[in-house]
Structure formats: C-alpha cells, structure tokens
C-alpha cells in the first residue's frame, strides 16, 4: 500500500520535472530571440526577481517536494488512503502558486525592461490573492501529509 502512494507522488514529481525543464529551456533560448530576456529580468531586480522566486519555489515544491514525499510514503508503512489523496491533491494545487508568481514576474520584468515601471503593479496584482490561496492549500496539504505519516508511524 505504501508503494502505491509513493508511486503516485513520483508520477506527479516527474510531471513537474518535465514542466520545470520546459521552463528552463525558456531561460536558455528565449522565444523570439530578444523578446523575452528572463536573465535580464531577474538581474534587473524589482518585479523581475519574482521570475527567479517563482522558478525556485516551483522546483522546491513541485519536483523536489513531491519526490521527498514519495520517499516518506515509501518508508512509512500503510498510510490512510483518504488522507494521502487529500495530501496529493492539495499539494499539486498549491504548486500552481509558484507558476503564477513566475508569470507575474515575467509580466512585471517585461514592463520594467520596456521602461514602464508605473504599469508593473496594476499588471501583476492579479497574482497576489490566487497565489496566497494556493500557498495556503499547499500548507494544508503538507499538514495533512504530516498527520497522515504520524498516524501511520504511531500505528506500528
């Protein structure tokens, strides 16, 4: 039973690894050549920094986080199926938040590179509330996962 949940977490970790690899290609080969210069956005600071923050958070919560949870589920025993499912769903919903932050960073960084810093806040403010809600879901999923593993370990 533990292997079942470990495999599910691994599959989602691999999906997030592929998405992260695609995002990484955009860092190396910007689409349209000069149109999207992510390295200059990040180096320029301000809203462009959120490109790096979102990317790093996505790697940590998406691929690395789900891989770590897969290991924990594998070694812990037989976890509760409903708690495991809730954990997996909430974690994957929460991992959308870094992608929103990344997107807002691209929008804001582009505006700064174009010399239009006054338009940054009105353009990226859309991401604040959804990101906060999704980060809350990620935290809730993590708490459920910890409770699930503790219950599993205490039953042994």
C-alpha positions, 0 to 999 in steps of 0.5 A, spaced: 500 500 500 505 504 501 508 503 494 502 505 491 502 512 494 509 513 493 508 511 486 503 516 485 507 522 488 513 520 483 508 520 477 506 527 479 514 529 481 516 527 474 510 531 471 513 537 474 520 535 472 518 535 465 514 542 466 520 545 470 525 543 464 520 546 459 521 552 463 528 552 463 529 551 456 525 558 456 531 561 460 536 558 455 533 560 448 528 565 449 522 565 444 523 570 439 530 571 440 530 578 444 523 578 446 523 575 452 530 576 456 528 572 463 536 573 465 535 580 464 529 580 468 531 577 474 538 581 474 534 587 473 531 586 480 524 589 482 518 585 479 523 581 475 526 577 481 519 574 482 521 570 475 527 567 479 522 566 486 517 563 482 522 558 478 525 556 485 519 555 489 516 551 483 522 546 483 522 546 491 515 544 491 513 541 485 519 536 483 523 536 489 517 536 494 513 531 491 519 526 490 521 527 498 514 525 499 514 519 495 520 517 499 516 518 506 510 514 503 515 509 501 518 508 508 512 509 512 508 503 512 500 503 510 498 510 510 490 512 510 488 512 503 483 518 504 488 522 507 494 521 502 489 523 496 487 529 500 495 530 501 496 529 493 491 533 491 492 539 495 499 539 494 499 539 486 494 545 487 498 549 491 504 548 486 500 552 481 502 558 486 509 558 484 507 558 476 503 564 477 508 568 481 513 566 475 508 569 470 507 575 474 514 576 474 515 575 467 509 580 466 512 585 471 520 584 468 517 585 461 514 592 463 520 594 467 525 592 461 520 596 456 521 602 461 514 602 464 515 601 471 508 605 473 504 599 469 508 593 473 503 593 479 496 594 476 499 588 471 501 583 476 496 584 482 492 579 479 497 574 482 497 576 489 490 573 492 490 566 487 497 565 489 496 566 497 490 561 496 494 556 493 500 557 498 495 556 503 492 549 500 499 547 499 500 548 507 494 544 508 496 539 504 503 538 507 499 538 514 495 533 512 501 529 509 504 530 516 498 527 520 497 522 515 505 519 516 504 520 524 498 516 524 501 511 520 508 511 524 504 511 531 500 505 528 506 500 528 
